[in-house]
Amino acid sequence: MGYRFSVLNGDFSVPESAHNFVVTAPPNTDIWRIPTRDVFSAPVLFVKERLSKFKKVRVTVKVPGTRLYDQGGLIFILPGHPQRWIKAGIEYVDGVPKVGTIVTDRYSDWSLVSLQNPEKGEVTIEMEKEGESLWVYMIDGDGKRTAMREVTWVYAGEHEEVMVGVYAARPTDDGTKPGELDVTFEQFVLEGNE
């Protein structure tokens, strides 16, 4: 299926296929908001969709990270002032890949769960509208979905449009080469209500 991808915070070509592609994050890029820091510098590849039409998005992400907070995954952006977002995917913490979910309204909050097979550094993430909430799931190799977050404010009537896609970030720079992080995405699927 073809998608009309657009790019935020990067100078890279839009992939011809949603089957298998790479997003490269330079060092010192992140998507994070706390009272003392508001940053949205990570490269994002996204599709615009009417929020009322959005049903589900899914992707498999592989992050060959080595540095603290190396990350990549799905992102669900609600444009506005302030911009709000939900992101979920692989994030390296204490040298181990975990599945991180960050929900940002006024500020970001963060949760982590362990990967079933951390040595692969890979996970499938799904975000789906269920009732009046957006649910974030981790899907294991057998297709079992594990709920990680329920976000209740997404459909509160304040937003008409959503930007749905993938991101890659490398918040730290340890001074070694190469400085960039290549995150691989496979099987990007976006479903909307017809």
C-alpha positions as CSV (number, residue, x, y, z in Angstrom):
1,M,0.0,0.0,0.0
2,G,1.3,3.4,-0.9
3,Y,1.4,6.3,1.6
4,R,2.0,10.0,1.1
5,F,4.8,10.3,3.6
6,S,6.1,13.8,4.7
7,V,9.2,14.6,6.7
8,L,9.7,16.6,9.8
9,N,13.2,17.5,11.2
10,G,15.2,15.8,8.6
11,D,16.7,15.9,5.1
12,F,16.1,12.4,3.9
13,S,14.2,10.9,1.0
14,V,10.7,9.6,1.4
15,P,10.6,5.8,1.0
16,E,8.9,4.3,-2.1
17,S,7.5,1.5,0.0
18,A,6.2,1.1,3.5
19,H,7.5,-2.5,3.6
20,N,11.0,-1.8,4.7
21,F,12.8,1.5,5.2
22,V,15.3,3.3,7.4
23,V,15.1,6.6,9.3
24,T,18.5,8.1,10.4
25,A,18.8,10.2,13.5
26,P,21.7,12.5,14.1
27,P,23.1,12.8,17.6
28,N,21.4,15.2,20.0
29,T,17.9,14.7,18.6
30,D,14.9,13.9,20.8
31,I,11.2,14.3,21.3
32,W,10.6,15.2,25.0
33,R,9.0,17.9,27.1
34,I,9.5,18.7,30.8
35,P,9.2,22.0,32.6
36,T,12.9,22.9,31.9
37,R,13.2,21.4,28.4
38,D,11.0,21.3,25.3
39,V,12.6,19.6,22.3
40,F,11.1,18.2,19.1
41,S,14.2,17.7,16.9
42,A,14.1,14.0,16.0
43,P,13.5,13.0,12.3
44,V,9.8,12.0,11.8
45,L,8.3,10.4,8.7
46,F,4.5,10.8,8.8
47,V,1.1,10.6,7.1
48,K,-1.6,13.2,7.7
49,E,-5.0,11.8,8.6
50,R,-8.3,13.1,9.8
51,L,-8.5,12.1,13.5
52,S,-12.1,11.0,13.0
53,K,-10.9,8.6,10.2
54,F,-8.0,7.1,12.1
55,K,-8.5,3.5,13.3
56,K,-5.1,1.8,13.7
57,V,-1.4,2.1,12.9
58,R,1.3,-0.7,13.2
59,V,5.0,-1.1,12.5
60,T,7.9,-3.4,13.3
61,V,10.9,-1.4,14.5
62,K,14.5,-2.5,14.9
63,V,16.9,-0.2,16.8
64,P,20.6,-1.2,16.8
65,G,21.3,1.1,19.6
66,T,24.4,1.4,21.8
67,R,23.9,4.7,23.7
68,L,21.6,5.7,26.5
69,Y,18.1,6.6,25.1
70,D,18.8,5.5,21.5
71,Q,15.2,5.0,20.2
72,G,12.8,4.6,17.4
73,G,9.1,3.7,16.9
74,L,5.6,4.9,16.1
75,I,4.5,8.4,16.8
76,F,1.0,9.9,16.9
77,I,1.1,13.8,16.8
78,L,-1.8,16.1,17.5
79,P,-0.8,19.5,16.0
80,G,-1.5,22.6,17.9
81,H,-0.3,24.9,20.6
82,P,1.0,23.1,22.5
83,Q,1.6,20.2,20.2
84,R,0.7,16.9,21.9
85,W,2.0,13.4,21.0
86,I,2.3,9.8,21.9
87,K,5.4,7.8,20.9
88,A,6.2,4.1,21.5
89,G,9.0,1.9,20.5
90,I,12.5,0.6,21.4
91,E,14.5,2.7,23.8
92,Y,17.9,1.8,25.2
93,V,18.2,2.1,29.0
94,D,21.2,0.9,31.0
95,G,22.5,-0.8,27.8
96,V,19.4,-2.9,27.3
97,P,16.6,-2.4,24.7
98,K,13.2,-1.8,26.4
99,V,9.8,-0.8,25.0
100,G,9.2,2.8,26.0
101,T,5.9,4.7,25.7
102,I,5.9,8.5,26.2
103,V,2.6,10.4,26.4
104,T,2.9,14.2,26.2
105,D,0.1,16.6,27.0
106,R,1.5,19.5,29.0
107,Y,4.6,17.5,29.8
108,S,6.0,14.1,28.9
109,D,5.6,11.0,31.0
110,W,7.5,7.8,30.4
111,S,7.0,4.1,31.0
112,L,9.1,1.1,30.2
113,V,8.4,-2.7,29.7
114,S,10.8,-5.5,29.0
115,L,11.2,-7.0,25.5
116,Q,10.4,-10.6,25.1
117,N,13.6,-11.1,23.1
118,P,15.9,-8.2,24.0
119,E,18.8,-9.6,22.0
120,K,16.9,-8.9,18.8
121,G,16.3,-5.2,19.6
122,E,13.1,-5.5,17.7
123,V,9.4,-5.1,18.4
124,T,6.0,-4.5,16.7
125,I,4.0,-1.6,18.1
126,E,0.4,-0.9,17.4
127,M,-1.8,2.1,18.3
128,E,-5.5,1.7,17.9
129,K,-8.7,3.7,18.6
130,E,-10.9,1.7,21.0
131,G,-14.1,3.5,22.1
132,E,-13.0,7.0,23.2
133,S,-9.4,6.1,23.9
134,L,-6.2,5.5,22.0
135,W,-4.5,2.2,23.1
136,V,-0.8,1.4,22.7
137,Y,0.1,-2.3,22.3
138,M,3.3,-4.4,22.0
139,I,2.9,-7.4,19.7
140,D,5.1,-10.5,20.3
141,G,6.3,-13.0,17.7
142,D,3.2,-15.1,18.2
143,G,0.9,-12.2,17.5
144,K,-0.2,-11.7,21.1
145,R,-1.0,-8.1,21.9
146,T,0.0,-6.7,25.3
147,A,-1.6,-3.4,26.3
148,M,1.0,-0.9,27.5
149,R,-1.0,2.4,27.7
150,E,-4.5,3.8,27.4
151,V,-4.6,7.5,26.5
152,T,-8.0,9.0,27.3
153,W,-7.7,12.6,26.0
154,V,-6.9,12.1,22.3
155,Y,-10.6,12.2,21.2
156,A,-11.7,15.0,23.5
157,G,-12.8,17.1,20.5
158,E,-9.9,19.5,20.4
159,H,-8.2,18.1,17.3
160,E,-9.3,17.5,13.8
161,E,-6.1,16.2,12.3
162,V,-3.4,13.7,13.3
163,M,0.1,13.1,12.0
164,V,0.9,9.4,12.3
165,G,4.2,7.8,11.5
166,V,7.6,6.8,12.7
167,Y,10.6,8.5,14.4
168,A,14.2,7.9,15.3
169,A,16.2,9.7,18.0
170,R,19.7,9.7,19.5
171,P,19.5,12.1,22.4
172,T,23.1,11.6,23.5
173,D,26.4,12.1,21.6
174,D,29.3,10.2,23.1
175,G,31.9,11.7,20.7
176,T,32.5,8.4,18.9
177,K,31.9,7.7,15.2
178,P,29.5,7.0,13.6
179,G,27.4,9.6,15.3
180,E,24.1,8.7,13.6
181,L,21.6,6.0,14.5
182,D,19.9,4.0,11.7
183,V,16.4,2.7,12.7
184,T,14.8,0.1,10.5
185,F,11.0,0.0,10.0
186,E,9.0,-2.9,8.4
187,Q,5.4,-3.4,7.5
188,F,4.1,0.1,8.3
189,V,0.3,-0.2,8.1
190,L,-2.2,2.7,8.7
191,E,-5.9,1.9,8.8
192,G,-8.7,4.4,8.6
193,N,-12.5,4.2,8.8
194,E,-14.0,4.2,5.3
